[in-house]
Each structure stands twice: as C-alpha cells, then as structure tokens.
Amino acid sequence: MAIITESKLRSMLKTGIPNPYPIGDDKLTPAAADFLRDRKIVVGNQHHIKHSLTSNEKEMHLMIPVGVSNRHIHLSSHDVEILFGKNYELTPIRELSQPGQFAAKEQVTLLGPKGIIPNVRILGPVREDTQVEISKTDGFQLGIHPPIRLSGSIDDTPGLTLIGPKGCIALHKGVIIARSHVHMSLEDAQHFDVKHGDGLLLQTIGERSIIFLDVIVRVAPRYKLDFHVDLDEGNAAGLKTGDYLKIVGKNGEFLSRIGGEEDRNSFNGRIGSP
C-alpha cells in the first residue's frame, strides 16, 4: 500500500491525471483528496483506467501552464546606472519561465502620490525603455491608475518615482497593469492552431471555475509556453504558478463539441450570439 500525497499529484499535472483516478489499495492524504476534488477528478477503480487515460490525453492537448507575476520592474541600462551606480550590472538570482530572462537580486522602492511600495524586484536583462508592472491593488496604494496594456506599450501611461541605493528617477511614463497573455513558440502556435495576436478563452479548473476572455497570444521562436496573469487576477481565480488552464475558445468563439468530444480546430458559438 502506498500513500498518495498532493505533491505527487501536482507532479503529474504536466502529463495528465487520469479521471477517474485509480487508487486500488493505496491511500490518499486529506490534502491529496482535496486536490482531486477541486479539479473534479473522482477516485475510480482499475477497470476505468483505459478510458480515462484516453480522455485525459485528449484534454491535455488543450492545457496551458500558469505563471502568476507579482509587481516588478524592467529597467533601461541608463536607469540602472542612475539607481545603482555607474557601470553597474544586474545580478541574476533565478531564471524565469521565459528563456534568457531572470529575477535580479536588486530591488527598488516605488513612490507614488499617495504611498510607497518597497522592495520591488527588478527583472533582467535590461530593456530599451523602463517599464513598471503593478496590479490594480498596487495602484490604489500608490495613488495612480495605470491602464491595462501589453508589455512594451507605455505611451500615455502614468509615471512614478523609483528610489534606489544610489539615486532616484522621476518617470513621466511607463507604469502599466499587464494584460493577461500567453507566450508560445512557433511550434506551440502550430499545435494550438493560433497566430500572434489571436485572443484565447481560457478556463480554470476547480470548484470556482472561471473563463479568461481575450487572452492575447504572443508568438516568438524563443518563447516557452506560459500563461501570464498578475497577482490580482491569480488570486481572484485561485491560481498559482504551476497550475494549468484549458483552452475553450479562440477570438470570441467557444470550441464546438462534435460527438461529445471537443474539436480543437473548430471554434464555433460566438460569445454574445443567440
């Protein structure tokens, strides 16, 4: 007899958890039982395995991993030197989900009209323009109201003050709430039959299932498959990094169901249509 833990089940998410999940003589921990129940996976008998694996394999073709992002900053090389000193280079401490990107050791303080937020992480490498990504909740604390934008779109956005150990910068623009988006490689885009700029409908899995509408697809050869949301969205949806969402539609249309099975290349039933 084996003990099945929540950690073991989470390690199976990428390859797929059969539904029903066969346990035989094994025992589930309470946390593991809750984990399965939240994902509407029932505990089944051995004779259900073959059908369940086939169904689950089909479903995993539509799954995308989640990355929840807390507030952070992308700095230009010029602004790195103002905040940390001449010829200063950022110090990587952890790789991020996208190849070549990293969390840096360095942190700064955000100062807005109504408040401050200390210890905000800088992400590298440096960029051409400095950009600050915060949540709507952070905006209330700082006293600013940035628009929801895709990364890099900083025209007509508010600014704030960055305070570093060697200096300060009064930004006149560059603060955004990042719009939820999916990174895909060229191979991923081909697999999901989408192109750069498409909008996906993504559904969370669990007791409080919700659908994210018009999640923008961003395609580049170097990208790794990942759905990015900020902390506000992640908390509201009960998501954390490493979870998975399911594609249920594209460009305002839900997936059709043919013979009770979803056809990932057929998007019918436009939202709002009778």
Secondary structure, 3 states (H helix, E strand, C coil): CCEECHHHHHHCCCCCCCCCEECCCCEECHHHHHHHHHCCCCEECHHHHHHHHHHHHHHHCCEEEEEEECCEEEEEHHHHHHHHCCCCCCCEEEECCCCCCEEEEEEEEEECCCCEEEEEEEEEEEECCCEEECCHHHHHHHCCCCCEECCCCCCCCCCCEEECCCCEEECCCCEEEECCEEEECHHHHHHHCCCCCCEEEEECCCCCCCEEEEEEEEECCCCCCEEEEEHHHHHHHCCCCCCEEEEEEECCEEEEEECCEEEEEEEEEECCCC
